[in-house]
Amino acid sequence: MQQIIKKGKKNYQLKVSIFQTYFASLFKFFFIGFLIGNFFGSFLNFFRNLFLWDGFLIIIILLIFEFFNFLFYKQLKKILFSILIAIRGGLLIGFFVDAFKVGS
């Protein structure tokens, strides 16, 4: 029983130390991705000159994200991949918020 408690305590301390080490930087990169996602609507007119339909642009962005997902989860979890995942998450939420701004 004591071994289980020691193992659980050690696992908990490891997770807390990882959280304390990487949270600030990952939150910063998440916020950068969020800002890029919000600015996407401002630069959409430039992209509209390159593509005939906005759906093509969305399909290309989704294919790029899926390609990155394939690379991220195929490799070992390293901090660089964690940073890119945080940027991607912020970017997608930025797109989502920008879509609500357009819709209202």
Backbone torsions as a table, in degrees:
resi	resn	phi	psi	omega
1	MET	NA	-40.7	-179.4
2	GLN	-67.4	-32.9	178.0
3	GLN	-65.3	-39.3	178.5
4	ILE	-64.4	-42.4	179.1
5	ILE	-65.6	-43.8	178.4
6	LYS	-62.0	-43.7	179.8
7	LYS	-64.6	-41.9	177.3
8	GLY	-64.4	-40.7	179.0
9	LYS	-66.0	-41.5	179.2
10	LYS	-66.1	-41.0	177.6
11	ASN	-63.9	-41.7	178.1
12	TYR	-63.2	-44.9	179.8
13	GLN	-64.1	-36.8	177.4
14	LEU	-64.3	-44.5	179.9
15	LYS	-66.3	-38.9	178.2
16	VAL	-65.9	-40.9	-179.9
17	SER	-67.2	-37.9	176.3
18	ILE	-64.3	-42.9	178.7
19	PHE	-61.3	-45.5	-179.6
20	GLN	-66.0	-33.5	-178.0
21	THR	-73.8	-44.4	-169.6
22	TYR	-105.5	-9.8	-172.9
23	PHE	-62.5	-46.9	-176.2
24	ALA	-63.3	-44.2	-179.0
25	SER	-69.5	-40.8	179.3
26	LEU	-66.7	-36.7	177.0
27	PHE	-65.5	-38.2	178.2
28	LYS	-62.6	-45.0	-179.9
29	PHE	-70.8	-32.5	173.9
30	PHE	-62.0	-42.8	179.5
31	PHE	-66.2	-38.3	177.0
32	ILE	-62.4	-43.7	176.3
33	GLY	-62.3	-37.8	177.9
34	PHE	-63.9	-42.5	178.3
35	LEU	-65.3	-41.1	177.5
36	ILE	-62.0	-41.1	177.9
37	GLY	-63.9	-36.9	177.7
38	ASN	-71.8	-34.7	178.3
39	PHE	-75.8	-12.2	-178.7
40	PHE	-59.2	-40.1	179.1
41	GLY	-63.1	-30.7	178.6
42	SER	-70.4	-33.2	-177.6
43	PHE	-97.9	7.5	-177.3
44	LEU	-65.0	-33.1	179.5
45	ASN	-62.5	-35.4	176.0
46	PHE	-63.8	-42.2	-179.7
47	PHE	-71.1	-27.5	179.2
48	ARG	-66.0	-26.0	176.4
49	ASN	-73.0	-23.8	-178.8
50	LEU	-87.4	-30.8	-176.3
51	PHE	-118.2	148.5	-179.4
52	LEU	-74.2	-31.7	-173.9
53	TRP	-138.1	140.6	-179.8
54	ASP	-63.1	-25.0	178.5
55	GLY	-62.1	-34.6	176.5
56	PHE	-62.5	-40.8	179.1
57	LEU	-63.5	-43.9	179.0
58	ILE	-64.5	-41.1	178.8
59	ILE	-63.0	-42.3	179.1
60	ILE	-63.9	-43.2	178.9
61	ILE	-63.2	-43.1	178.7
62	LEU	-64.3	-39.8	177.7
63	LEU	-65.0	-38.5	176.5
64	ILE	-63.1	-44.9	178.6
65	PHE	-61.5	-41.9	-179.7
66	GLU	-67.3	-36.4	175.9
67	PHE	-63.6	-43.6	177.3
68	PHE	-64.6	-38.1	176.2
69	ASN	-59.6	-43.4	178.6
70	PHE	-59.8	-44.1	179.9
71	LEU	-68.8	-42.5	-176.0
72	PHE	-62.8	-48.3	-172.8
73	TYR	-85.4	-9.9	173.2
74	LYS	-79.8	-34.8	-179.5
75	GLN	-82.8	170.4	173.0
76	LEU	-71.0	153.2	179.2
77	LYS	-72.1	104.6	177.0
78	LYS	-115.0	167.2	-175.5
79	ILE	-66.1	-33.6	178.3
80	LEU	-61.7	-43.0	178.9
81	PHE	-67.5	-35.1	177.2
82	SER	-64.7	-39.4	178.3
83	ILE	-64.3	-45.0	-179.9
84	LEU	-66.4	-34.5	176.3
85	ILE	-66.3	-39.0	177.9
86	ALA	-65.3	-41.8	177.4
87	ILE	-63.5	-43.3	179.7
88	ARG	-61.6	-42.6	178.6
89	GLY	-63.3	-43.8	177.3
90	GLY	-64.0	-38.0	179.3
91	LEU	-63.9	-44.6	179.9
92	LEU	-65.9	-39.1	177.1
93	ILE	-68.6	-35.6	174.7
94	GLY	-61.9	-41.0	175.4
95	PHE	-61.5	-42.0	-178.8
96	PHE	-63.0	-45.2	179.2
97	VAL	-66.2	-39.9	179.3
98	ASP	-64.9	-35.9	177.3
99	ALA	-64.8	-36.3	175.9
100	PHE	-67.1	-36.5	177.8
101	LYS	-64.9	-38.5	178.8
102	VAL	-69.0	-37.6	-177.0
103	GLY	-73.2	-20.2	-177.6
104	SER	-101.2	NA	NA
